[in-house]
Amino acid sequence: MLYFHISESMLEADKLFDEVLARRDRADATRNALGVLQRFKFLFSLPVSIERNIRKGDYDVVINDYARAKNLFSNTDVAVSVSFFILFFKRSLCDSLEI
């Protein structure tokens, strides 16, 4: 009888402990995802930032941000996909020069 209760208690403890470990693993995964987002925040917000600064006419900020992104991510697998905004930027500059 005592053996049965001890075995039952051990099974219940294992079950509870497994749930705690599963929650810890989910929390670790969430923390890792947030870390990646924070690390690449500049890159994720770059297209919006470039578009906003083009509309405001802050061309020096656009050039600096684009150059910074190219320097930071040129030797990595991360693709800087802001070519649409840079193309728009070049066209708007050319249009402004054509008087």
N, C-alpha and C positions, 0 to 999 in steps of 0.2 A: 504494500500500500504506500509506504513512504517513497519507494522507488518511483512509483507512478506519479506522485505529486512533484517529485524533484524533476522528473523528465518533462512533465507538463509545464513546470515553471521555466525550465531551460528553453523549451520550444517557444514559449511566450516572450521570453527575454530576447531570443534570436530574432523573432518577428519584429519586435519593437526596435531593436538595434538596426536591423536592415532598413526599416523605414527612416530612421535618423540618418543613416549613411546615404540613402537615396536623396533625401532633402539636401544634404550637404553637397552631394555631387551636382544637383540642379543649381544650387546657389553658386558653386564654383564656376559652372558653365556660364551662368548669367554674368558673374563678375568678369570672366574672360571676354565675353562679348562686349560688355561695356568698356573694357580696357582697349579693345581694338577700335571701337567707335571713337573713343577719346583720342587715341593715338593718331587716327587718320581724320580727325574732325576738320582740319584745314582742307584736306582733299575733298571730303564729302560736300563741304559748303562752297567749294571753289566755283562751280558753274553759276550758282546764284549770286555769289559775290561779284564775279566778273560781269554778269548781266546788269546788276544793280549799278555798279560803278561806271559801266559804259553809258547807261541812261543818265547818270548824274554828270557825266563828262570828266570823271576822275581817271583820265587815261594813264597817268603815272602809276596809280594804284593797280590798274589792270595789268600793266607791263610788269610791275614788281611782283604781283601775285603769280602771274604766269611763269616768270623766270624762277621764282622760288619753288614752284611746283616742279618745274623741269629739273632743277638742281636736286631737289629732295628725292624725286622718284624716277630719275632717268636710268639708274642702274638697277632697278628692281622690276618685278613682274607687274607692278601696279601701273595701269595705263591711265594717263592723264587725258581724259576725254572732254576737253573743253574746246575742241577745234571749231565747233559750230559758232561759239561765242567769239573766238578769235577771228574767224572769218567775217562775222558780222562787224566786229571792231575794225578790221582792215577796210571793209567796204565803207563803213561810215566815215572813216578818216579820209579815204579817197574821195568820197562824195563831198566832204566839207572842203577839200582842196580845189575841187572843180567849181569855180565861181562863174 
